[in-house]
Amino acid sequence: MLALSGIVVNDSLILIDFINRAIRDGRPLEEAVEASGKSRFRPVILTSMTTIAGLMPLMLERNFQAQFLIPMAVSITFGLLVGIVLTLLLVPVLYMIIEDLTRISARLFGRV
């Protein structure tokens, strides 16, 4: 779980950092999210796929000693597949929702 969360959190933080930089450069929110998603798509996919490819020999191993590590490799592999979707789809959507909620609360409570 720690290895998996480290990879997914790293990808998510870098995506959020790219969005924040684009906003600081003066891009509108939607354009910043879209451009950041496009620029981080390949690195996220490549990072996850190379990790999965590296774990494949372990998952396919039939040696008795490897039997204790196979559940960990399977968990990381399928967790990374879910993490790709979370990072590339859910993180940008949640970012935009949080920004909208921040703007709404600023209007409601007078902090323009």
N, CA, C and O atoms as a GROMACS GRO file, in nm:
protein
  448
    1MET      N    1   0.082  -0.119   0.000
    1MET     CA    2   0.000   0.000   0.000
    1MET      C    3   0.087   0.126   0.000
    1MET      O    4   0.052   0.224  -0.066
    2LEU      N    5   0.197   0.125   0.072
    2LEU     CA    6   0.283   0.243   0.077
    2LEU      C    7   0.348   0.270  -0.057
    2LEU      O    8   0.354   0.385  -0.101
    3ALA      N    9   0.396   0.167  -0.123
    3ALA     CA   10   0.458   0.186  -0.254
    3ALA      C   11   0.356   0.238  -0.355
    3ALA      O   12   0.385   0.329  -0.431
    4LEU      N   13   0.238   0.180  -0.354
    4LEU     CA   14   0.133   0.222  -0.446
    4LEU      C   15   0.091   0.365  -0.419
    4LEU      O   16   0.079   0.445  -0.512
    5SER      N   17   0.068   0.399  -0.294
    5SER     CA   18   0.025   0.536  -0.263
    5SER      C   19   0.133   0.637  -0.296
    5SER      O   20   0.102   0.749  -0.336
    6GLY      N   21   0.259   0.600  -0.281
    6GLY     CA   22   0.368   0.690  -0.317
    6GLY      C   23   0.368   0.725  -0.464
    6GLY      O   24   0.388   0.841  -0.500
    7ILE      N   25   0.346   0.627  -0.549
    7ILE     CA   26   0.344   0.650  -0.693
    7ILE      C   27   0.225   0.735  -0.732
    7ILE      O   28   0.239   0.832  -0.806
    8VAL      N   29   0.108   0.700  -0.683
    8VAL     CA   30  -0.015   0.772  -0.721
    8VAL      C   31  -0.014   0.915  -0.667
    8VAL      O   32  -0.052   1.008  -0.738
    9VAL      N   33   0.029   0.933  -0.543
    9VAL     CA   34   0.034   1.067  -0.484
    9VAL      C   35   0.135   1.153  -0.557
    9VAL      O   36   0.110   1.272  -0.580
   10ASN      N   37   0.249   1.098  -0.595
   10ASN     CA   38   0.350   1.173  -0.668
   10ASN      C   39   0.294   1.222  -0.802
   10ASN      O   40   0.309   1.339  -0.836
   11ASP      N   41   0.229   1.134  -0.877
   11ASP     CA   42   0.169   1.174  -1.004
   11ASP      C   43   0.064   1.283  -0.984
   11ASP      O   44   0.057   1.378  -1.062
   12SER      N   45  -0.018   1.269  -0.882
   12SER     CA   46  -0.123   1.367  -0.855
   12SER      C   47  -0.066   1.502  -0.814
   12SER      O   48  -0.113   1.606  -0.860
   13LEU      N   49   0.036   1.502  -0.730
   13LEU     CA   50   0.096   1.628  -0.686
   13LEU      C   51   0.162   1.702  -0.801
   13LEU      O   52   0.152   1.824  -0.810
   14ILE      N   53   0.227   1.628  -0.889
   14ILE     CA   54   0.291   1.692  -1.004
   14ILE      C   55   0.185   1.750  -1.096
   14ILE      O   56   0.204   1.859  -1.151
   15LEU      N   57   0.074   1.680  -1.114
   15LEU     CA   58  -0.035   1.733  -1.197
   15LEU      C   59  -0.091   1.861  -1.136
   15LEU      O   60  -0.114   1.958  -1.207
   16ILE      N   61  -0.114   1.862  -1.007
   16ILE     CA   62  -0.166   1.981  -0.940
   16ILE      C   63  -0.066   2.095  -0.948
   16ILE      O   64  -0.104   2.211  -0.965
   17ASP      N   65   0.063   2.064  -0.936
   17ASP     CA   66   0.166   2.167  -0.948
   17ASP      C   67   0.164   2.229  -1.088
   17ASP      O   68   0.178   2.350  -1.102
   18PHE      N   69   0.147   2.148  -1.191
   18PHE     CA   70   0.139   2.199  -1.327
   18PHE      C   71   0.017   2.289  -1.344
   18PHE      O   72   0.025   2.393  -1.410
   19ILE      N   73  -0.095   2.251  -1.285
   19ILE     CA   74  -0.216   2.334  -1.293
   19ILE      C   75  -0.192   2.468  -1.223
   19ILE      O   76  -0.225   2.573  -1.278
   20ASN      N   77  -0.134   2.464  -1.104
   20ASN     CA   78  -0.108   2.587  -1.030
   20ASN      C   79  -0.012   2.680  -1.105
   20ASN      O   80  -0.032   2.801  -1.107
   21ARG      N   81   0.091   2.623  -1.168
   21ARG     CA   82   0.184   2.704  -1.246
   21ARG      C   83   0.116   2.769  -1.365
   21ARG      O   84   0.140   2.886  -1.396
   22ALA      N   85   0.030   2.694  -1.432
   22ALA     CA   86  -0.041   2.749  -1.548
   22ALA      C   87  -0.134   2.862  -1.504
   22ALA      O   88  -0.148   2.961  -1.576
   23ILE      N   89  -0.198   2.848  -1.389
   23ILE     CA   90  -0.286   2.954  -1.339
   23ILE      C   91  -0.204   3.077  -1.302
   23ILE      O   92  -0.244   3.190  -1.330
   24ARG      N   93  -0.088   3.055  -1.238
   24ARG     CA   94  -0.001   3.168  -1.204
   24ARG      C   95   0.050   3.240  -1.328
   24ARG      O   96   0.076   3.361  -1.324
   25ASP      N   97   0.064   3.167  -1.438
   25ASP     CA   98   0.108   3.229  -1.564
   25ASP      C   99  -0.004   3.306  -1.633
   25ASP      O  100   0.018   3.367  -1.738
   26GLY      N  101  -0.123   3.304  -1.576
   26GLY     CA  102  -0.232   3.383  -1.628
   26GLY      C  103  -0.334   3.308  -1.712
   26GLY      O  104  -0.420   3.371  -1.774
   27ARG      N  105  -0.325   3.178  -1.718
   27ARG     CA  106  -0.423   3.101  -1.795
   27ARG      C  107  -0.553   3.088  -1.718
   27ARG      O  108  -0.552   3.081  -1.595
   28PRO      N  109  -0.665   3.084  -1.788
   28PRO     CA  110  -0.793   3.057  -1.720
   28PRO      C  111  -0.793   2.915  -1.663
   28PRO      O  112  -0.717   2.829  -1.707
   29LEU      N  113  -0.878   2.892  -1.564
   29LEU     CA  114  -0.880   2.765  -1.491
   29LEU      C  115  -0.899   2.646  -1.584
   29LEU      O  116  -0.822   2.550  -1.578
   30GLU      N  117  -1.001   2.651  -1.670
   30GLU     CA  118  -1.030   2.537  -1.758
   30GLU      C  119  -0.913   2.508  -1.852
   30GLU      O  120  -0.878   2.392  -1.874
   31GLU      N  121  -0.854   2.614  -1.906
   31GLU     CA  122  -0.740   2.596  -1.997
   31GLU      C  123  -0.619   2.541  -1.923
   31GLU      O  124  -0.546   2.458  -1.977
   32ALA      N  125  -0.597   2.586  -1.800
   32ALA     CA  126  -0.485   2.538  -1.720
   32ALA      C  127  -0.500   2.390  -1.688
   32ALA      O  128  -0.404   2.313  -1.695
   33VAL      N  129  -0.622   2.349  -1.653
   33VAL     CA  130  -0.646   2.208  -1.621
   33VAL      C  131  -0.628   2.122  -1.746
   33VAL      O  132  -0.567   2.015  -1.740
   34GLU      N  133  -0.682   2.167  -1.858
   34GLU     CA  134  -0.669   2.090  -1.982
   34GLU      C  135  -0.524   2.079  -2.027
   34GLU      O  136  -0.479   1.970  -2.063
   35ALA      N  137  -0.452   2.190  -2.027
   35ALA     CA  138  -0.312   2.189  -2.071
   35ALA      C  139  -0.226   2.102  -1.978
   35ALA      O  140  -0.137   2.031  -2.024
   36SER      N  141  -0.253   2.110  -1.849
   36SER     CA  142  -0.175   2.030  -1.754
   36SER      C  143  -0.204   1.881  -1.771
   36SER      O  144  -0.114   1.798  -1.763
   37GLY      N  145  -0.330   1.848  -1.795
   37GLY     CA  146  -0.365   1.708  -1.819
   37GLY      C  147  -0.298   1.653  -1.943
   37GLY      O  148  -0.251   1.539  -1.945
   38LYS      N  149  -0.293   1.735  -2.048
   38LYS     CA  150  -0.227   1.692  -2.171
   38LYS      C  151  -0.076   1.677  -2.152
   38LYS      O  152  -0.016   1.583  -2.205
   39SER      N  153  -0.016   1.769  -2.078
   39SER     CA  154   0.129   1.762  -2.063
   39SER      C  155   0.172   1.651  -1.967
   39SER      O  156   0.284   1.601  -1.979
   40ARG      N  157   0.087   1.612  -1.875
   40ARG     CA  158   0.123   1.507  -1.779
   40ARG      C  159   0.072   1.369  -1.818
   40ARG      O  160   0.104   1.270  -1.752
   41PHE      N  161  -0.008   1.359  -1.924
   41PHE     CA  162  -0.067   1.231  -1.964
   41PHE      C  163   0.041   1.127  -1.991
   41PHE      O  164   0.039   1.018  -1.933
   42ARG      N  165   0.134   1.158  -2.078
   42ARG     CA  166   0.239   1.061  -2.114
   42ARG      C  167   0.325   1.021  -1.995
   42ARG      O  168   0.348   0.902  -1.975
   43PRO      N  169   0.376   1.117  -1.914
   43PRO     CA  170   0.457   1.075  -1.799
   43PRO      C  171   0.382   0.985  -1.700
   43PRO      O  172   0.440   0.891  -1.647
   44VAL      N  173   0.255   1.014  -1.676
   44VAL     CA  174   0.177   0.931  -1.583
   44VAL      C  175   0.161   0.790  -1.640
   44VAL      O  176   0.181   0.691  -1.570
   45ILE      N  177   0.125   0.783  -1.768
   45ILE     CA  178   0.108   0.651  -1.831
   45ILE      C  179   0.240   0.574  -1.832
   45ILE      O  180   0.243   0.456  -1.798
   46LEU      N  181   0.348   0.641  -1.872
   46LEU     CA  182   0.478   0.572  -1.880
   46LEU      C  183   0.528   0.527  -1.743
   46LEU      O  184   0.580   0.416  -1.730
   47THR      N  185   0.512   0.610  -1.643
   47THR     CA  186   0.555   0.572  -1.508
   47THR      C  187   0.479   0.448  -1.461
   47THR      O  188   0.539   0.354  -1.408
   48SER      N  189   0.350   0.449  -1.481
   48SER     CA  190   0.268   0.336  -1.435
   48SER      C  191   0.295   0.211  -1.517
   48SER      O  192   0.308   0.102  -1.461
   49MET      N  193   0.303   0.225  -1.648
   49MET     CA  194   0.323   0.108  -1.733
   49MET      C  195   0.461   0.045  -1.714
   49MET      O  196   0.473  -0.078  -1.718
   50THR      N  197   0.564   0.126  -1.692
   50THR     CA  198   0.696   0.066  -1.668
   50THR      C  199   0.699  -0.006  -1.534
   50THR      O  200   0.764  -0.110  -1.521
   51THR      N  201   0.630   0.047  -1.435
   51THR     CA  202   0.623  -0.022  -1.306
   51THR      C  203   0.548  -0.153  -1.320
   51THR      O  204   0.589  -0.256  -1.266
   52ILE      N  205   0.437  -0.150  -1.393
   52ILE     CA  206   0.360  -0.273  -1.417
   52ILE      C  207   0.443  -0.375  -1.494
   52ILE      O  208   0.442  -0.493  -1.461
   53ALA      N  209   0.513  -0.328  -1.597
   53ALA     CA  210   0.598  -0.419  -1.676
   53ALA      C  211   0.710  -0.478  -1.590
   53ALA      O  212   0.748  -0.594  -1.608
   54GLY      N  213   0.762  -0.400  -1.498
   54GLY     CA  214   0.866  -0.451  -1.409
   54GLY      C  215   0.814  -0.553  -1.309
   54GLY      O  216   0.890  -0.639  -1.264
   55LEU      N  217   0.687  -0.544  -1.275
   55LEU     CA  218   0.628  -0.640  -1.180
   55LEU      C  219   0.575  -0.766  -1.248
   55LEU      O  220   0.548  -0.865  -1.180
   56MET      N  221   0.560  -0.764  -1.379
   56MET     CA  222   0.506  -0.880  -1.451
   56MET      C  223   0.586  -1.008  -1.428
   56MET      O  224   0.526  -1.112  -1.399
   57PRO      N  225   0.720  -1.006  -1.439
   57PRO     CA  226   0.793  -1.131  -1.415
   57PRO      C  227   0.769  -1.188  -1.276
   57PRO      O  228   0.761  -1.310  -1.259
   58LEU      N  229   0.756  -1.101  -1.176
   58LEU     CA  230   0.729  -1.148  -1.041
   58LEU      C  231   0.590  -1.209  -1.031
   58LEU      O  232   0.571  -1.311  -0.966
   59MET      N  233   0.493  -1.146  -1.096
   59MET     CA  234   0.356  -1.199  -1.091
   59MET      C  235   0.345  -1.334  -1.162
   59MET      O  236   0.262  -1.417  -1.124
   60LEU      N  237   0.426  -1.356  -1.263
   60LEU     CA  238   0.420  -1.480  -1.340
   60LEU      C  239   0.511  -1.590  -1.284
   60LEU      O  240   0.508  -1.703  -1.333
   61GLU      N  241   0.590  -1.557  -1.186
   61GLU     CA  242   0.684  -1.652  -1.127
   61GLU      C  243   0.609  -1.760  -1.050
   61GLU      O  244   0.511  -1.732  -0.980
   62ARG      N  245   0.654  -1.883  -1.063
   62ARG     CA  246   0.591  -1.996  -0.993
   62ARG      C  247   0.679  -2.054  -0.883
   62ARG      O  248   0.643  -2.155  -0.823
   63ASN      N  249   0.791  -1.993  -0.856
   63ASN     CA  250   0.883  -2.037  -0.754
   63ASN      C  251   0.817  -2.023  -0.616
   63ASN      O  252   0.741  -1.929  -0.594
   64PHE      N  253   0.845  -2.115  -0.526
   64PHE     CA  254   0.785  -2.112  -0.393
   64PHE      C  255   0.820  -1.984  -0.317
   64PHE      O  256   0.736  -1.927  -0.249
   65GLN      N  257   0.945  -1.940  -0.330
   65GLN     CA  258   0.988  -1.819  -0.258
   65GLN      C  259   0.914  -1.694  -0.308
   65GLN      O  260   0.893  -1.600  -0.232
   66ALA      N  261   0.877  -1.693  -0.436
   66ALA     CA  262   0.809  -1.576  -0.493
   66ALA      C  263   0.662  -1.572  -0.454
   66ALA      O  264   0.598  -1.467  -0.467
   67GLN      N  265   0.608  -1.681  -0.406
   67GLN     CA  266   0.465  -1.686  -0.374
   67GLN      C  267   0.426  -1.586  -0.265
   67GLN      O  268   0.310  -1.547  -0.257
   68PHE      N  269   0.520  -1.546  -0.184
   68PHE     CA  270   0.491  -1.451  -0.078
   68PHE      C  271   0.487  -1.306  -0.130
   68PHE      O  272   0.425  -1.220  -0.069
   69LEU      N  273   0.552  -1.281  -0.244
   69LEU     CA  274   0.558  -1.147  -0.300
   69LEU      C  275   0.454  -1.123  -0.409
   69LEU      O  276   0.425  -1.008  -0.443
   70ILE      N  277   0.397  -1.229  -0.463
   70ILE     CA  278   0.300  -1.215  -0.572
   70ILE      C  279   0.179  -1.132  -0.532
   70ILE      O  280   0.137  -1.048  -0.612
   71PRO      N  281   0.119  -1.150  -0.414
   71PRO     CA  282   0.004  -1.064  -0.378
   71PRO      C  283   0.039  -0.915  -0.376
   71PRO      O  284  -0.043  -0.832  -0.414
   72MET      N  285   0.160  -0.882  -0.332
   72MET     CA  286   0.202  -0.742  -0.332
   72MET      C  287   0.213  -0.690  -0.475
   72MET      O  288   0.170  -0.578  -0.504
   73ALA      N  289   0.270  -0.768  -0.564
   73ALA     CA  290   0.285  -0.727  -0.704
   73ALA      C  291   0.149  -0.710  -0.772
   73ALA      O  292   0.129  -0.616  -0.849
   74VAL      N  293   0.058  -0.800  -0.743
   74VAL     CA  294  -0.077  -0.790  -0.802
   74VAL      C  295  -0.148  -0.666  -0.748
   74VAL      O  296  -0.214  -0.594  -0.824
   75SER      N  297  -0.136  -0.640  -0.619
   75SER     CA  298  -0.200  -0.522  -0.559
   75SER      C  299  -0.146  -0.393  -0.620
   75SER      O  300  -0.223  -0.303  -0.653
   76ILE      N  301  -0.015  -0.384  -0.634
   76ILE     CA  302   0.044  -0.264  -0.693
   76ILE      C  303   0.002  -0.249  -0.838
   76ILE      O  304  -0.029  -0.138  -0.882
   77THR      N  305   0.000  -0.358  -0.913
   77THR     CA  306  -0.036  -0.353  -1.055
   77THR      C  307  -0.178  -0.303  -1.074
   77THR      O  308  -0.201  -0.208  -1.150
   78PHE      N  309  -0.273  -0.364  -1.008
   78PHE     CA  310  -0.412  -0.322  -1.026
   78PHE      C  311  -0.439  -0.187  -0.960
   78PHE      O  312  -0.523  -0.111  -1.007
   79GLY      N  313  -0.368  -0.157  -0.852
   79GLY     CA  314  -0.380  -0.026  -0.791
   79GLY      C  315  -0.329   0.084  -0.884
   79GLY      O  316  -0.386   0.193  -0.888
   80LEU      N  317  -0.222   0.056  -0.959
   80LEU     CA  318  -0.172   0.154  -1.055
   80LEU      C  319  -0.270   0.175  -1.169
   80LEU      O  320  -0.285   0.288  -1.218
   81LEU      N  321  -0.335   0.069  -1.212
   81LEU     CA  322  -0.435   0.085  -1.318
   81LEU      C  323  -0.550   0.175  -1.272
   81LEU      O  324  -0.598   0.259  -1.349
   82VAL      N  325  -0.593   0.158  -1.148
   82VAL     CA  326  -0.696   0.246  -1.093
   82VAL      C  327  -0.639   0.386  -1.070
   82VAL      O  328  -0.708   0.485  -1.090
   83GLY      N  329  -0.514   0.393  -1.027
   83GLY     CA  330  -0.448   0.520  -1.001
   83GLY      C  331  -0.434   0.606  -1.125
   83GLY      O  332  -0.441   0.729  -1.117
   84ILE      N  333  -0.414   0.543  -1.241
   84ILE     CA  334  -0.408   0.618  -1.367
   84ILE      C  335  -0.538   0.693  -1.389
   84ILE      O  336  -0.538   0.811  -1.422
   85VAL      N  337  -0.649   0.623  -1.372
   85VAL     CA  338  -0.780   0.685  -1.391
   85VAL      C  339  -0.802   0.796  -1.288
   85VAL      O  340  -0.848   0.905  -1.322
   86LEU      N  341  -0.769   0.769  -1.163
   86LEU     CA  342  -0.787   0.870  -1.059
   86LEU      C  343  -0.702   0.994  -1.086
   86LEU      O  344  -0.749   1.106  -1.070
   87THR      N  345  -0.578   0.972  -1.126
   87THR     CA  346  -0.488   1.084  -1.147
   87THR      C  347  -0.529   1.168  -1.267
   87THR      O  348  -0.530   1.291  -1.259
   88LEU      N  349  -0.561   1.103  -1.377
   88LEU     CA  350  -0.586   1.178  -1.500
   88LEU      C  351  -0.730   1.228  -1.514
   88LEU      O  352  -0.754   1.321  -1.590
   89LEU      N  353  -0.823   1.168  -1.444
   89LEU     CA  354  -0.963   1.211  -1.456
   89LEU      C  355  -1.015   1.275  -1.328
   89LEU      O  356  -1.068   1.387  -1.331
   90LEU      N  357  -1.001   1.207  -1.218
   90LEU     CA  358  -1.063   1.252  -1.094
   90LEU      C  359  -0.993   1.374  -1.033
   90LEU      O  360  -1.060   1.464  -0.983
   91VAL      N  361  -0.861   1.378  -1.037
   91VAL     CA  362  -0.788   1.490  -0.977
   91VAL      C  363  -0.823   1.622  -1.046
   91VAL      O  364  -0.852   1.720  -0.977
   92PRO      N  365  -0.821   1.630  -1.181
   92PRO     CA  366  -0.860   1.757  -1.244
   92PRO      C  367  -1.005   1.796  -1.216
   92PRO      O  368  -1.036   1.914  -1.197
   93VAL      N  369  -1.094   1.697  -1.214
   93VAL     CA  370  -1.235   1.726  -1.186
   93VAL      C  371  -1.250   1.779  -1.044
   93VAL      O  372  -1.320   1.878  -1.022
   94LEU      N  373  -1.187   1.715  -0.948
   94LEU     CA  374  -1.194   1.761  -0.809
   94LEU      C  375  -1.130   1.899  -0.793
   94LEU      O  376  -1.178   1.981  -0.714
   95TYR      N  377  -1.024   1.925  -0.867
   95TYR     CA  378  -0.960   2.056  -0.861
   95TYR      C  379  -1.057   2.165  -0.905
   95TYR      O  380  -1.068   2.269  -0.840
   96MET      N  381  -1.127   2.140  -1.015
   96MET     CA  382  -1.223   2.239  -1.066
   96MET      C  383  -1.342   2.255  -0.970
   96MET      O  384  -1.390   2.366  -0.951
   97ILE      N  385  -1.388   2.145  -0.910
   97ILE     CA  386  -1.499   2.153  -0.814
   97ILE      C  387  -1.457   2.235  -0.692
   97ILE      O  388  -1.534   2.319  -0.645
   98ILE      N  389  -1.338   2.211  -0.641
   98ILE     CA  390  -1.290   2.285  -0.524
   98ILE      C  391  -1.275   2.433  -0.557
   98ILE      O  392  -1.309   2.518  -0.475
   99GLU      N  393  -1.226   2.464  -0.676
   99GLU     CA  394  -1.215   2.605  -0.718
   99GLU      C  395  -1.353   2.670  -0.725
   99GLU      O  396  -1.370   2.784  -0.683
  100ASP      N  397  -1.451   2.598  -0.780
  100ASP     CA  398  -1.587   2.651  -0.786
  100ASP      C  399  -1.644   2.674  -0.647
  100ASP      O  400  -1.705   2.778  -0.621
  101LEU      N  401  -1.625   2.579  -0.558
  101LEU     CA  402  -1.674   2.594  -0.420
  101LEU      C  403  -1.605   2.710  -0.349
  101LEU      O  404  -1.668   2.781  -0.270
  102THR      N  405  -1.478   2.730  -0.377
  102THR     CA  406  -1.405   2.842  -0.318
  102THR      C  407  -1.462   2.974  -0.366
  102THR      O  408  -1.480   3.067  -0.287
  103ARG      N  409  -1.490   2.983  -0.495
  103ARG     CA  410  -1.549   3.106  -0.550
  103ARG      C  411  -1.688   3.132  -0.494
  103ARG      O  412  -1.723   3.245  -0.461
  104ILE      N  413  -1.769   3.026  -0.482
  104ILE     CA  414  -1.904   3.041  -0.428
  104ILE      C  415  -1.900   3.085  -0.282
  104ILE      O  416  -1.974   3.175  -0.242
  105SER      N  417  -1.813   3.023  -0.203
  105SER     CA  418  -1.806   3.062  -0.062
  105SER      C  419  -1.753   3.203  -0.048
  105SER      O  420  -1.793   3.274   0.044
  106ALA      N  421  -1.663   3.245  -0.136
  106ALA     CA  422  -1.611   3.382  -0.130
  106ALA      C  423  -1.722   3.482  -0.159
  106ALA      O  424  -1.727   3.588  -0.097
  107ARG      N  425  -1.810   3.449  -0.252
  107ARG     CA  426  -1.924   3.539  -0.283
  107ARG      C  427  -2.024   3.541  -0.168
  107ARG      O  428  -2.076   3.647  -0.132
  108LEU      N  429  -2.051   3.425  -0.109
  108LEU     CA  430  -2.150   3.417  -0.003
  108LEU      C  431  -2.105   3.489   0.123
  108LEU      O  432  -2.186   3.554   0.191
  109PHE      N  433  -1.978   3.478   0.155
  109PHE     CA  434  -1.927   3.534   0.280
  109PHE      C  435  -1.852   3.664   0.262
  109PHE      O  436  -1.788   3.713   0.355
  110GLY      N  437  -1.860   3.722   0.141
  110GLY     CA  438  -1.808   3.855   0.119
  110GLY      C  439  -1.660   3.867   0.094
  110GLY      O  440  -1.608   3.978   0.091
  111ARG      N  441  -1.590   3.758   0.076
  111ARG     CA  442  -1.447   3.764   0.047
  111ARG      C  443  -1.429   3.753  -0.105
  111ARG      O  444  -1.412   3.643  -0.158
  112VAL      N  445  -1.432   3.863  -0.172
  112VAL     CA  446  -1.423   3.864  -0.318
  112VAL      C  447  -1.286   3.851  -0.360
  112VAL      O  448  -1.258   3.849  -0.480
   0.00000   0.00000   0.00000
